Amino acid sequence: MAVSRISSGVVAVVAVFFAVLVLPAVQAQSLAPAPAPTSDGTSIDQGIAYVLMLVALALTYLIHAADLIYSF
């Protein structure tokens, strides 16, 4: 029984702490404006272009490798 009273007391103190100190501080903050975009889409386009170039390079390699196998 003593442990449950101590536990109840600790829970009550923590609840009062949050109710008195933390919750008003959270509600007092104003909403910050949204940050500016970090990219304008150019880096995304460049990344897609690099991926497409790698795909084209791999296909070229595979086509030429297959051509060499059938030429002999």
All heavy atoms as a GROMACS GRO file, in nm:
protein
  519
    1MET      N    1   0.081  -0.119   0.000
    1MET     CA    2   0.000   0.000   0.000
    1MET      C    3   0.085   0.126   0.000
    1MET      O    4   0.048   0.226  -0.059
    1MET     CB    5  -0.092   0.002   0.122
    1MET     CG    6  -0.212  -0.085   0.109
    1MET     SD    7  -0.309  -0.025  -0.027
    1MET     CE    8  -0.466  -0.074   0.021
    2ALA      N    9   0.199   0.119   0.069
    2ALA     CA   10   0.284   0.237   0.077
    2ALA      C   11   0.341   0.272  -0.060
    2ALA      O   12   0.357   0.389  -0.093
    2ALA     CB   13   0.397   0.213   0.177
    3VAL      N   14   0.371   0.170  -0.140
    3VAL     CA   15   0.428   0.195  -0.272
    3VAL      C   16   0.325   0.261  -0.363
    3VAL      O   17   0.357   0.353  -0.438
    3VAL     CB   18   0.478   0.062  -0.334
    3VAL    CG1   19   0.521   0.084  -0.477
    3VAL    CG2   20   0.591   0.005  -0.251
    4SER      N   21   0.199   0.219  -0.354
    4SER     CA   22   0.097   0.280  -0.438
    4SER      C   23   0.070   0.425  -0.398
    4SER      O   24   0.040   0.508  -0.482
    4SER     CB   25  -0.031   0.198  -0.437
    4SER     OG   26  -0.092   0.206  -0.310
    5ARG      N   27   0.081   0.456  -0.268
    5ARG     CA   28   0.062   0.594  -0.225
    5ARG      C   29   0.177   0.682  -0.275
    5ARG      O   30   0.157   0.794  -0.320
    5ARG     CB   31   0.054   0.602  -0.072
    5ARG     CG   32  -0.077   0.556  -0.018
    5ARG     CD   33  -0.084   0.581   0.130
    5ARG     NE   34  -0.203   0.515   0.183
    5ARG     CZ   35  -0.234   0.511   0.309
    5ARG    NH1   36  -0.154   0.569   0.398
    5ARG    NH2   37  -0.343   0.451   0.349
    6ILE      N   38   0.299   0.628  -0.269
    6ILE     CA   39   0.414   0.703  -0.318
    6ILE      C   40   0.404   0.721  -0.469
    6ILE      O   41   0.428   0.830  -0.522
    6ILE     CB   42   0.546   0.632  -0.279
    6ILE    CG1   43   0.565   0.637  -0.127
    6ILE    CG2   44   0.665   0.696  -0.348
    6ILE    CD1   45   0.682   0.555  -0.078
    7SER      N   46   0.364   0.615  -0.539
    7SER     CA   47   0.348   0.625  -0.683
    7SER      C   48   0.239   0.724  -0.720
    7SER      O   49   0.255   0.803  -0.814
    7SER     CB   50   0.313   0.488  -0.743
    7SER     OG   51   0.418   0.398  -0.720
    8SER      N   52   0.131   0.723  -0.647
    8SER     CA   53   0.023   0.818  -0.672
    8SER      C   54   0.071   0.960  -0.646
    8SER      O   55   0.036   1.054  -0.719
    8SER     CB   56  -0.098   0.788  -0.585
    8SER     OG   57  -0.148   0.660  -0.615
    9GLY      N   58   0.151   0.978  -0.543
    9GLY     CA   59   0.204   1.110  -0.512
    9GLY      C   60   0.298   1.160  -0.619
    9GLY      O   61   0.295   1.277  -0.658
   10VAL      N   62   0.382   1.072  -0.671
   10VAL     CA   63   0.475   1.110  -0.779
   10VAL      C   64   0.398   1.146  -0.904
   10VAL      O   65   0.427   1.247  -0.971
   10VAL     CB   66   0.576   0.995  -0.806
   10VAL    CG1   67   0.657   1.023  -0.931
   10VAL    CG2   68   0.667   0.976  -0.686
   11VAL      N   69   0.298   1.068  -0.938
   11VAL     CA   70   0.216   1.097  -1.056
   11VAL      C   71   0.145   1.230  -1.039
   11VAL      O   72   0.136   1.310  -1.133
   11VAL     CB   73   0.117   0.982  -1.081
   11VAL    CG1   74   0.015   1.020  -1.186
   11VAL    CG2   75   0.191   0.856  -1.121
   12ALA      N   76   0.096   1.258  -0.920
   12ALA     CA   77   0.026   1.384  -0.894
   12ALA      C   78   0.121   1.502  -0.907
   12ALA      O   79   0.086   1.605  -0.966
   12ALA     CB   80  -0.038   1.381  -0.755
   13VAL      N   81   0.242   1.490  -0.856
   13VAL     CA   82   0.341   1.598  -0.866
   13VAL      C   83   0.378   1.622  -1.011
   13VAL      O   84   0.386   1.738  -1.056
   13VAL     CB   85   0.465   1.567  -0.780
   13VAL    CG1   86   0.578   1.664  -0.810
   13VAL    CG2   87   0.430   1.570  -0.632
   14VAL      N   88   0.400   1.517  -1.088
   14VAL     CA   89   0.435   1.532  -1.230
   14VAL      C   90   0.318   1.594  -1.306
   14VAL      O   91   0.339   1.682  -1.390
   14VAL     CB   92   0.474   1.395  -1.290
   14VAL    CG1   93   0.487   1.403  -1.441
   14VAL    CG2   94   0.603   1.346  -1.227
   15ALA      N   95   0.196   1.555  -1.276
   15ALA     CA   96   0.080   1.612  -1.343
   15ALA      C   97   0.066   1.761  -1.313
   15ALA      O   98   0.038   1.842  -1.402
   15ALA     CB   99  -0.046   1.537  -1.303
   16VAL      N  100   0.087   1.799  -1.187
   16VAL     CA  101   0.080   1.941  -1.151
   16VAL      C  102   0.191   2.019  -1.219
   16VAL      O  103   0.170   2.130  -1.269
   16VAL     CB  104   0.086   1.957  -0.997
   16VAL    CG1  105   0.106   2.103  -0.958
   16VAL    CG2  106  -0.040   1.902  -0.934
   17PHE      N  107   0.310   1.961  -1.227
   17PHE     CA  108   0.423   2.027  -1.295
   17PHE      C  109   0.388   2.056  -1.440
   17PHE      O  110   0.408   2.166  -1.490
   17PHE     CB  111   0.548   1.938  -1.285
   17PHE     CG  112   0.663   1.988  -1.366
   17PHE    CD1  113   0.739   2.096  -1.324
   17PHE    CD2  114   0.696   1.927  -1.487
   17PHE    CE1  115   0.845   2.143  -1.399
   17PHE    CE2  116   0.801   1.973  -1.563
   17PHE     CZ  117   0.877   2.082  -1.519
   18PHE      N  118   0.336   1.956  -1.509
   18PHE     CA  119   0.300   1.975  -1.650
   18PHE      C  120   0.187   2.076  -1.664
   18PHE      O  121   0.187   2.160  -1.754
   18PHE     CB  122   0.260   1.842  -1.715
   18PHE     CG  123   0.377   1.766  -1.767
   18PHE    CD1  124   0.422   1.652  -1.703
   18PHE    CD2  125   0.445   1.807  -1.881
   18PHE    CE1  126   0.530   1.582  -1.750
   18PHE    CE2  127   0.553   1.738  -1.929
   18PHE     CZ  128   0.597   1.625  -1.863
   19ALA      N  129   0.088   2.068  -1.577
   19ALA     CA  130  -0.027   2.157  -1.588
   19ALA      C  131   0.010   2.302  -1.560
   19ALA      O  132  -0.041   2.394  -1.624
   19ALA     CB  133  -0.137   2.112  -1.492
   20VAL      N  134   0.102   2.325  -1.468
   20VAL     CA  135   0.134   2.461  -1.428
   20VAL      C  136   0.245   2.522  -1.513
   20VAL      O  137   0.237   2.637  -1.555
   20VAL     CB  138   0.174   2.464  -1.278
   20VAL    CG1  139   0.227   2.601  -1.239
   20VAL    CG2  140   0.056   2.426  -1.193
   21LEU      N  141   0.349   2.445  -1.544
   21LEU     CA  142   0.467   2.502  -1.609
   21LEU      C  143   0.476   2.474  -1.759
   21LEU      O  144   0.509   2.564  -1.838
   21LEU     CB  145   0.593   2.452  -1.539
   21LEU     CG  146   0.608   2.492  -1.392
   21LEU    CD1  147   0.732   2.430  -1.333
   21LEU    CD2  148   0.612   2.642  -1.378
   22VAL      N  149   0.452   2.353  -1.799
   22VAL     CA  150   0.479   2.314  -1.938
   22VAL      C  151   0.366   2.353  -2.032
   22VAL      O  152   0.390   2.411  -2.138
   22VAL     CB  153   0.508   2.162  -1.946
   22VAL    CG1  154   0.526   2.118  -2.088
   22VAL    CG2  155   0.630   2.128  -1.862
   23LEU      N  156   0.243   2.325  -1.998
   23LEU     CA  157   0.132   2.350  -2.090
   23LEU      C  158   0.113   2.497  -2.123
   23LEU      O  159   0.093   2.531  -2.240
   23LEU     CB  160   0.004   2.288  -2.035
   23LEU     CG  161   0.001   2.135  -2.037
   23LEU    CD1  162  -0.129   2.083  -1.977
   23LEU    CD2  163   0.019   2.081  -2.176
   24PRO      N  164   0.119   2.590  -2.028
   24PRO     CA  165   0.108   2.731  -2.068
   24PRO      C  166   0.223   2.777  -2.157
   24PRO      O  167   0.204   2.859  -2.246
   24PRO     CB  168   0.110   2.806  -1.934
   24PRO     CG  169   0.063   2.708  -1.835
   24PRO     CD  170   0.113   2.575  -1.884
   25ALA      N  171   0.342   2.724  -2.138
   25ALA     CA  172   0.456   2.762  -2.220
   25ALA      C  173   0.437   2.713  -2.364
   25ALA      O  174   0.475   2.782  -2.459
   25ALA     CB  175   0.585   2.705  -2.163
   26VAL      N  176   0.379   2.598  -2.381
   26VAL     CA  177   0.355   2.545  -2.515
   26VAL      C  178   0.249   2.627  -2.586
   26VAL      O  179   0.260   2.657  -2.705
   26VAL     CB  180   0.314   2.396  -2.507
   26VAL    CG1  181   0.266   2.346  -2.641
   26VAL    CG2  182   0.429   2.313  -2.457
   27GLN      N  183   0.145   2.666  -2.516
   27GLN     CA  184   0.037   2.742  -2.577
   27GLN      C  185   0.076   2.885  -2.607
   27GLN      O  186   0.015   2.951  -2.690
   27GLN     CB  187  -0.085   2.739  -2.487
   27GLN     CG  188  -0.145   2.600  -2.473
   27GLN     CD  189  -0.255   2.596  -2.369
   27GLN    OE1  190  -0.280   2.693  -2.302
   27GLN    NE2  191  -0.318   2.480  -2.357
   28ALA      N  192   0.180   2.938  -2.540
   28ALA     CA  193   0.220   3.077  -2.560
   28ALA      C  194   0.302   3.096  -2.687
   28ALA      O  195   0.321   3.207  -2.731
   28ALA     CB  196   0.300   3.124  -2.439
   29GLN      N  197   0.352   2.989  -2.746
   29GLN     CA  198   0.435   3.001  -2.865
   29GLN      C  199   0.349   3.033  -2.985
   29GLN      O  200   0.242   2.977  -3.004
   29GLN     CB  201   0.513   2.872  -2.890
   29GLN     CG  202   0.614   2.842  -2.782
   29GLN     CD  203   0.685   2.711  -2.807
   29GLN    OE1  204   0.650   2.639  -2.900
   29GLN    NE2  205   0.782   2.679  -2.724
   30SER      N  206   0.399   3.122  -3.068
   30SER     CA  207   0.328   3.153  -3.192
   30SER      C  208   0.376   3.059  -3.302
   30SER      O  209   0.487   3.006  -3.296
   30SER     CB  210   0.352   3.298  -3.232
   30SER     OG  211   0.490   3.316  -3.259
   31LEU      N  212   0.294   3.043  -3.401
   31LEU     CA  213   0.330   2.956  -3.511
   31LEU      C  214   0.432   3.025  -3.600
   31LEU      O  215   0.414   3.140  -3.640
   31LEU     CB  216   0.206   2.919  -3.593
   31LEU     CG  217   0.100   2.837  -3.519
   31LEU    CD1  218  -0.021   2.817  -3.608
   31LEU    CD2  219   0.158   2.703  -3.477
   32ALA      N  220   0.538   2.954  -3.630
   32ALA     CA  221   0.642   3.008  -3.716
   32ALA      C  222   0.599   2.995  -3.862
   32ALA      O  223   0.528   2.900  -3.898
   32ALA     CB  224   0.772   2.934  -3.693
   33PRO      N  225   0.639   3.088  -3.947
   33PRO     CA  226   0.605   3.074  -4.088
   33PRO      C  227   0.680   2.955  -4.149
   33PRO      O  228   0.783   2.912  -4.099
   33PRO     CB  229   0.653   3.206  -4.150
   33PRO     CG  230   0.756   3.256  -4.055
   33PRO     CD  231   0.716   3.209  -3.920
   34ALA      N  232   0.626   2.905  -4.256
   34ALA     CA  233   0.688   2.790  -4.323
   34ALA      C  234   0.821   2.831  -4.382
   34ALA      O  235   0.836   2.943  -4.431
   34ALA     CB  236   0.596   2.738  -4.433
   35PRO      N  237   0.920   2.743  -4.376
   35PRO     CA  238   1.051   2.778  -4.433
   35PRO      C  239   1.044   2.785  -4.585
   35PRO      O  240   0.959   2.722  -4.648
   35PRO     CB  241   1.142   2.664  -4.388
   35PRO     CG  242   1.050   2.550  -4.363
   35PRO     CD  243   0.920   2.611  -4.316
   36ALA      N  244   1.134   2.862  -4.641
   36ALA     CA  245   1.140   2.874  -4.786
   36ALA      C  246   1.185   2.742  -4.846
   36ALA      O  247   1.260   2.667  -4.784
   36ALA     CB  248   1.237   2.984  -4.825
   37PRO      N  249   1.138   2.709  -4.966
   37PRO     CA  250   1.181   2.584  -5.027
   37PRO      C  251   1.332   2.583  -5.050
   37PRO      O  252   1.391   2.685  -5.085
   37PRO     CB  253   1.106   2.579  -5.161
   37PRO     CG  254   1.038   2.709  -5.176
   37PRO     CD  255   1.045   2.783  -5.048
   38THR      N  256   1.393   2.468  -5.028
   38THR     CA  257   1.538   2.460  -5.042
   38THR      C  258   1.582   2.435  -5.185
   38THR      O  259   1.698   2.451  -5.217
   38THR     CB  260   1.593   2.348  -4.952
   38THR    OG1  261   1.528   2.224  -4.985
   38THR    CG2  262   1.568   2.380  -4.806
   39SER      N  263   1.493   2.391  -5.270
   39SER     CA  264   1.528   2.372  -5.410
   39SER      C  265   1.412   2.417  -5.497
   39SER      O  266   1.297   2.414  -5.456
   39SER     CB  267   1.560   2.225  -5.440
   39SER     OG  268   1.442   2.148  -5.437
   40ASP      N  269   1.444   2.459  -5.617
   40ASP     CA  270   1.339   2.505  -5.707
   40ASP      C  271   1.305   2.399  -5.812
   40ASP      O  272   1.245   2.427  -5.912
   40ASP     CB  273   1.381   2.635  -5.774
   40ASP     CG  274   1.512   2.620  -5.849
   40ASP    OD1  275   1.576   2.515  -5.837
   40ASP    OD2  276   1.550   2.716  -5.919
   41GLY      N  277   1.346   2.278  -5.788
   41GLY     CA  278   1.318   2.170  -5.881
   41GLY      C  279   1.433   2.141  -5.975
   41GLY      O  280   1.434   2.039  -6.042
   42THR      N  281   1.531   2.231  -5.981
   42THR     CA  282   1.644   2.210  -6.071
   42THR      C  283   1.726   2.088  -6.029
   42THR      O  284   1.767   2.008  -6.114
   42THR     CB  285   1.734   2.335  -6.072
   42THR    OG1  286   1.653   2.447  -6.104
   42THR    CG2  287   1.844   2.322  -6.173
   43SER      N  288   1.748   2.073  -5.899
   43SER     CA  289   1.827   1.959  -5.852
   43SER      C  290   1.753   1.828  -5.875
   43SER      O  291   1.816   1.725  -5.903
   43SER     CB  292   1.863   1.976  -5.705
   43SER     OG  293   1.746   1.988  -5.627
   44ILE      N  294   1.622   1.830  -5.865
   44ILE     CA  295   1.543   1.709  -5.892
   44ILE      C  296   1.554   1.672  -6.039
   44ILE      O  297   1.575   1.555  -6.074
   44ILE     CB  298   1.397   1.730  -5.849
   44ILE    CG1  299   1.389   1.749  -5.698
   44ILE    CG2  300   1.310   1.612  -5.893
   44ILE    CD1  301   1.253   1.790  -5.648
   45ASP      N  302   1.542   1.773  -6.127
   45ASP     CA  303   1.555   1.747  -6.270
   45ASP      C  304   1.694   1.694  -6.303
   45ASP      O  305   1.710   1.604  -6.386
   45ASP     CB  306   1.529   1.875  -6.350
   45ASP     CG  307   1.384   1.918  -6.343
   45ASP    OD1  308   1.299   1.835  -6.307
   45ASP    OD2  309   1.357   2.036  -6.373
   46GLN      N  310   1.796   1.748  -6.239
   46GLN     CA  311   1.932   1.703  -6.265
   46GLN      C  312   1.951   1.560  -6.218
   46GLN      O  313   2.017   1.479  -6.284
   46GLN     CB  314   2.031   1.796  -6.195
   46GLN     CG  315   2.175   1.770  -6.234
   46GLN     CD  316   2.269   1.872  -6.173
   46GLN    OE1  317   2.229   1.950  -6.087
   46GLN    NE2  318   2.393   1.869  -6.215
   47GLY      N  319   1.892   1.525  -6.105
   47GLY     CA  320   1.902   1.387  -6.056
   47GLY      C  321   1.833   1.289  -6.150
   47GLY      O  322   1.886   1.180  -6.177
   48ILE      N  323   1.717   1.327  -6.202
   48ILE     CA  324   1.648   1.241  -6.298
   48ILE      C  325   1.731   1.226  -6.426
   48ILE      O  326   1.741   1.116  -6.483
   48ILE     CB  327   1.508   1.298  -6.329
   48ILE    CG1  328   1.420   1.286  -6.205
   48ILE    CG2  329   1.443   1.227  -6.446
   48ILE    CD1  330   1.287   1.358  -6.215
   49ALA      N  331   1.795   1.335  -6.470
   49ALA     CA  332   1.878   1.329  -6.590
   49ALA      C  333   1.996   1.234  -6.570
   49ALA      O  334   2.031   1.156  -6.660
   49ALA     CB  335   1.927   1.468  -6.627
   50TYR      N  336   2.060   1.239  -6.451
   50TYR     CA  337   2.171   1.149  -6.424
   50TYR      C  338   2.125   1.003  -6.425
   50TYR      O  339   2.194   0.915  -6.477
   50TYR     CB  340   2.237   1.182  -6.290
   50TYR     CG  341   2.334   1.296  -6.296
   50TYR    CD1  342   2.327   1.400  -6.204
   50TYR    CD2  343   2.434   1.301  -6.392
   50TYR    CE1  344   2.416   1.505  -6.208
   50TYR    CE2  345   2.524   1.406  -6.398
   50TYR     CZ  346   2.515   1.507  -6.306
   50TYR     OH  347   2.603   1.611  -6.311
   51VAL      N  348   2.010   0.976  -6.366
   51VAL     CA  349   1.959   0.838  -6.365
   51VAL      C  350   1.931   0.790  -6.507
   51VAL      O  351   1.966   0.677  -6.544
   51VAL     CB  352   1.832   0.828  -6.277
   51VAL    CG1  353   1.764   0.695  -6.296
   51VAL    CG2  354   1.869   0.850  -6.131
   52LEU      N  355   1.871   0.876  -6.589
   52LEU     CA  356   1.842   0.837  -6.728
   52LEU      C  357   1.971   0.815  -6.807
   52LEU      O  358   1.978   0.724  -6.890
   52LEU     CB  359   1.756   0.944  -6.795
   52LEU     CG  360   1.612   0.952  -6.744
   52LEU    CD1  361   1.540   1.068  -6.811
   52LEU    CD2  362   1.538   0.822  -6.771
   53MET      N  363   2.074   0.896  -6.782
   53MET     CA  364   2.202   0.874  -6.851
   53MET      C  365   2.265   0.743  -6.810
   53MET      O  366   2.323   0.672  -6.893
   53MET     CB  367   2.297   0.991  -6.824
   53MET     CG  368   2.263   1.115  -6.901
   53MET     SD  369   2.391   1.241  -6.898
   53MET     CE  370   2.400   1.280  -6.725
   54LEU      N  371   2.254   0.706  -6.681
   54LEU     CA  372   2.309   0.578  -6.636
   54LEU      C  373   2.232   0.461  -6.698
   54LEU      O  374   2.292   0.359  -6.735
   54LEU     CB  375   2.306   0.570  -6.484
   54LEU     CG  376   2.409   0.656  -6.412
   54LEU    CD1  377   2.385   0.651  -6.261
   54LEU    CD2  378   2.550   0.611  -6.445
   55VAL      N  379   2.101   0.476  -6.711
   55VAL     CA  380   2.022   0.371  -6.776
   55VAL      C  381   2.063   0.358  -6.923
   55VAL      O  382   2.080   0.246  -6.974
   55VAL     CB  383   1.871   0.400  -6.762
   55VAL    CG1  384   1.788   0.310  -6.852
   55VAL    CG2  385   1.828   0.386  -6.617
   56ALA      N  386   2.082   0.470  -6.990
   56ALA     CA  387   2.124   0.466  -7.131
   56ALA      C  388   2.262   0.404  -7.143
   56ALA      O  389   2.288   0.326  -7.236
   56ALA     CB  390   2.123   0.607  -7.189
   57LEU      N  391   2.353   0.436  -7.052
   57LEU     CA  392   2.487   0.377  -7.055
   57LEU      C  393   2.481   0.226  -7.033
   57LEU      O  394   2.548   0.149  -7.103
   57LEU     CB  395   2.574   0.443  -6.948
   57LEU     CG  396   2.718   0.396  -6.940
   57LEU    CD1  397   2.793   0.433  -7.068
   57LEU    CD2  398   2.787   0.456  -6.819
   58ALA      N  399   2.399   0.182  -6.939
   58ALA     CA  400   2.386   0.038  -6.913
   58ALA      C  401   2.325  -0.034  -7.032
   58ALA      O  402   2.371  -0.143  -7.071
   58ALA     CB  403   2.302   0.015  -6.788
   59LEU      N  404   2.222   0.024  -7.093
   59LEU     CA  405   2.162  -0.039  -7.211
   59LEU      C  406   2.260  -0.045  -7.327
   59LEU      O  407   2.267  -0.146  -7.399
   59LEU     CB  408   2.036   0.038  -7.253
   59LEU     CG  409   1.913   0.016  -7.164
   59LEU    CD1  410   1.800   0.108  -7.209
   59LEU    CD2  411   1.869  -0.129  -7.169
   60THR      N  412   2.337   0.061  -7.347
   60THR     CA  413   2.437   0.061  -7.454
   60THR      C  414   2.540  -0.049  -7.429
   60THR      O  415   2.578  -0.121  -7.522
   60THR     CB  416   2.506   0.198  -7.461
   60THR    OG1  417   2.407   0.297  -7.480
   60THR    CG2  418   2.606   0.203  -7.575
   61TYR      N  419   2.586  -0.062  -7.306
   61TYR     CA  420   2.682  -0.166  -7.273
   61TYR      C  421   2.623  -0.304  -7.299
   61TYR      O  422   2.688  -0.392  -7.358
   61TYR     CB  423   2.725  -0.153  -7.127
   61TYR     CG  424   2.814  -0.265  -7.082
   61TYR    CD1  425   2.948  -0.269  -7.119
   61TYR    CD2  426   2.765  -0.369  -7.003
   61TYR    CE1  427   3.030  -0.372  -7.078
   61TYR    CE2  428   2.846  -0.472  -6.962
   61TYR     CZ  429   2.979  -0.474  -6.999
   61TYR     OH  430   3.059  -0.576  -6.960
   62LEU      N  431   2.499  -0.327  -7.257
   62LEU     CA  432   2.437  -0.458  -7.277
   62LEU      C  433   2.415  -0.489  -7.424
   62LEU      O  434   2.436  -0.603  -7.469
   62LEU     CB  435   2.304  -0.464  -7.201
   62LEU     CG  436   2.316  -0.468  -7.049
   62LEU    CD1  437   2.178  -0.457  -6.986
   62LEU    CD2  438   2.387  -0.593  -7.003
   63ILE      N  439   2.375  -0.390  -7.502
   63ILE     CA  440   2.353  -0.412  -7.645
   63ILE      C  441   2.484  -0.444  -7.715
   63ILE      O  442   2.491  -0.537  -7.796
   63ILE     CB  443   2.283  -0.290  -7.708
   63ILE    CG1  444   2.138  -0.281  -7.657
   63ILE    CG2  445   2.286  -0.296  -7.860
   63ILE    CD1  446   2.068  -0.152  -7.693
   64HIS      N  447   2.590  -0.370  -7.684
   64HIS     CA  448   2.720  -0.397  -7.748
   64HIS      C  449   2.779  -0.529  -7.702
   64HIS      O  450   2.843  -0.600  -7.780
   64HIS     CB  451   2.817  -0.283  -7.721
   64HIS     CG  452   2.789  -0.163  -7.805
   64HIS    ND1  453   2.817  -0.156  -7.939
   64HIS    CD2  454   2.734  -0.043  -7.775
   64HIS    CE1  455   2.782  -0.040  -7.987
   64HIS    NE2  456   2.729   0.032  -7.889
   65ALA      N  457   2.758  -0.567  -7.575
   65ALA     CA  458   2.807  -0.696  -7.526
   65ALA      C  459   2.733  -0.809  -7.597
   65ALA      O  460   2.793  -0.910  -7.634
   65ALA     CB  461   2.788  -0.704  -7.377
   66ALA      N  462   2.604  -0.794  -7.617
   66ALA     CA  463   2.527  -0.898  -7.688
   66ALA      C  464   2.568  -0.903  -7.835
   66ALA      O  465   2.573  -1.011  -7.895
   66ALA     CB  466   2.378  -0.869  -7.676
   67ASP      N  467   2.601  -0.788  -7.893
   67ASP     CA  468   2.644  -0.784  -8.032
   67ASP      C  469   2.778  -0.855  -8.050
   67ASP      O  470   2.801  -0.923  -8.150
   67ASP     CB  471   2.653  -0.639  -8.079
   67ASP     CG  472   2.673  -0.629  -8.229
   67ASP    OD1  473   2.622  -0.715  -8.301
   67ASP    OD2  474   2.742  -0.533  -8.271
   68LEU      N  475   2.867  -0.843  -7.953
   68LEU     CA  476   2.997  -0.909  -7.961
   68LEU      C  477   2.984  -1.061  -7.948
   68LEU      O  478   3.057  -1.136  -8.012
   68LEU     CB  479   3.091  -0.857  -7.851
   68LEU     CG  480   3.146  -0.716  -7.871
   68LEU    CD1  481   3.225  -0.675  -7.749
   68LEU    CD2  482   3.231  -0.709  -7.996
   69ILE      N  483   2.890  -1.106  -7.866
   69ILE     CA  484   2.872  -1.250  -7.847
   69ILE      C  485   2.822  -1.314  -7.978
   69ILE      O  486   2.869  -1.421  -8.019
   69ILE     CB  487   2.772  -1.277  -7.734
   69ILE    CG1  488   2.834  -1.235  -7.600
   69ILE    CG2  489   2.732  -1.423  -7.729
   69ILE    CD1  490   2.736  -1.241  -7.485
   70TYR      N  491   2.730  -1.249  -8.048
   70TYR     CA  492   2.672  -1.308  -8.169
   70TYR      C  493   2.756  -1.283  -8.294
   70TYR      O  494   2.728  -1.339  -8.399
   70TYR     CB  495   2.532  -1.254  -8.190
   70TYR     CG  496   2.434  -1.303  -8.082
   70TYR    CD1  497   2.369  -1.211  -8.001
   70TYR    CD2  498   2.411  -1.437  -8.063
   70TYR    CE1  499   2.282  -1.254  -7.903
   70TYR    CE2  500   2.324  -1.480  -7.966
   70TYR     CZ  501   2.260  -1.390  -7.886
   70TYR     OH  502   2.175  -1.433  -7.788
   71SER      N  503   2.858  -1.199  -8.287
   71SER     CA  504   2.938  -1.172  -8.406
   71SER      C  505   3.040  -1.281  -8.434
   71SER      O  506   3.091  -1.290  -8.545
   71SER     CB  507   3.007  -1.036  -8.394
   71SER     OG  508   3.103  -1.041  -8.291
   72PHE      N  509   3.073  -1.363  -8.334
   72PHE     CA  510   3.173  -1.470  -8.357
   72PHE      C  511   3.110  -1.596  -8.401
   72PHE      O  512   3.033  -1.663  -8.380
   72PHE     CB  513   3.257  -1.493  -8.232
   72PHE     CG  514   3.346  -1.376  -8.203
   72PHE    CD1  515   3.327  -1.297  -8.090
   72PHE    CD2  516   3.450  -1.344  -8.288
   72PHE    CE1  517   3.410  -1.192  -8.062
   72PHE    CE2  518   3.534  -1.239  -8.260
   72PHE     CZ  519   3.514  -1.162  -8.147
   0.00000   0.00000   0.00000
